[in-house]
Amino acid sequence: MDYEDLGHYDRVRVELADYPGALATSAYGSTLAAPPSPGIPWRVDEAPVVDEYVATEAVEALAVKPWHAVGADGSGVRVAVFDVQWFNAAVAIEELGEVSTQDCEAHRSCEPAMDTLRPRYSWEEGNHGVACAEVIRDLAPGAELFLVRVNGLTTFENAVDWAIREDIDVASMSMSFFNNSFHDGTGPLNDAAARLAGGGVLLVNSAGNYRYEHWLGTLDDTDRDGDLDFDWGSSYLPVYLGAGSQSLQLSWDEWSACGETDLDAIVYDKDGDVVGEASATQDPDGDGCAPVERVTVHAEDEDWYYLRVVRSRGGSPLRVGVYARGGTAYDWQPGSLADPASSPAAFTVGAVRADGYAHNNAESFSSRGPTRGGFDKPDIAGPDGLSTRTYGPVGFYGTSASTPAVAAAIAVRMSEEPGLSAREAADQLAANTLDARPTWASWDGALGAGRARLWDPSAESPCGGGAVAAVAPLLWWGRFRRRDACSR
């Protein structure tokens, strides 16, 4: 891969800890501002993407007031928010109350406090993380809250190790990482999520807002002309993009054998003019080999554009995935969850509009499963359209908002029954959603187990008899989930 071709992807990752001059280093690798010395393999280290979607309303969401009335407010539960945007967090201190901040780039330990007034990178200048923390504080005011700076793979690894050391119960993350795997439950982000689970920390992760942006399928060069052909018999995938500089990402299922195939991506406008092109070399013996092409599309108008995939080397058919970031892919397909939402170890959350929550379908943009690896995600859906100081009366929308709401509900449930683990509380929440289904009901690609809502704490159990703790645990790794037959 030529470093000059990376454009704004100007940070790189080496699989060596404590590399001299690194921006950040973990026990597993280091992030650098430029490629390392010749002969040391490297790859792009992309910044995570906040899973935010702005709409026009803001309403209250989960039914937690009865729980607060009986003293279940998250007290005794340690909740961390992993995020990339903490700008001016100190200004929200009246809303957030006492919090601890952890900078996982400044040091591997994450122990230094964040400087929220001077973000290091342009993509850290927002206050998305502050809004997520506000939702948790509003719904679980007694929880011990930690604000954690995570701005890439290396810092996520540091945050994972820190959370395990510090006995964090729940880590809420409303971000997605792209191009570290085929989003099939493998790769470094999902390995880190598995380490969290093994350390007793529940990762509550947003499903993402990529339903319409995503296409997935098997491509083959049926006529041997060098172009991979789509299901409808064309060499072109239509994508609808807004005007300006747009991002289109293509990857294929060769992460365990990078370099067997070398693909190029070309984007045309309706007049047949090239408006974007990417031709990184997938060389198994070179630096930065990844089965990925990143195209910057120079779109003059909001319109349909056409992606052509050219096979420079290797065979076919190939499983190929496309994200038309901020746009719409023709014939969009399930499997739009990125990392670590695709991990079987994460508790993944979709979004439902809070106004009319009990009767609404999932938000149209909320990512659909199953994942590319066949896992049933999301696990559950939560409310968006929440009032926060950060986003004000226009509301906080998307899976970014629904994820901390669900994380807070888990903390509330844990505080009502000390000794209950975060996974057990999450399983109970998913087993008693608003959606009444049979005991062995199949999972829903948009809602998972259904719309989350805490039950009446004054009842003997969600079903009116027996202890709440007797609700059968979810089989989170399988296609069917054990759910209580009388759940609402």
Summary of the structure (lengths in Angstrom):
residues: 488
radius of gyration: 22.2
end to end distance: 53.3
largest distance: 69.3
contacts: 1836
relative contact order: 0.16
helix: 18%
strand: 27%
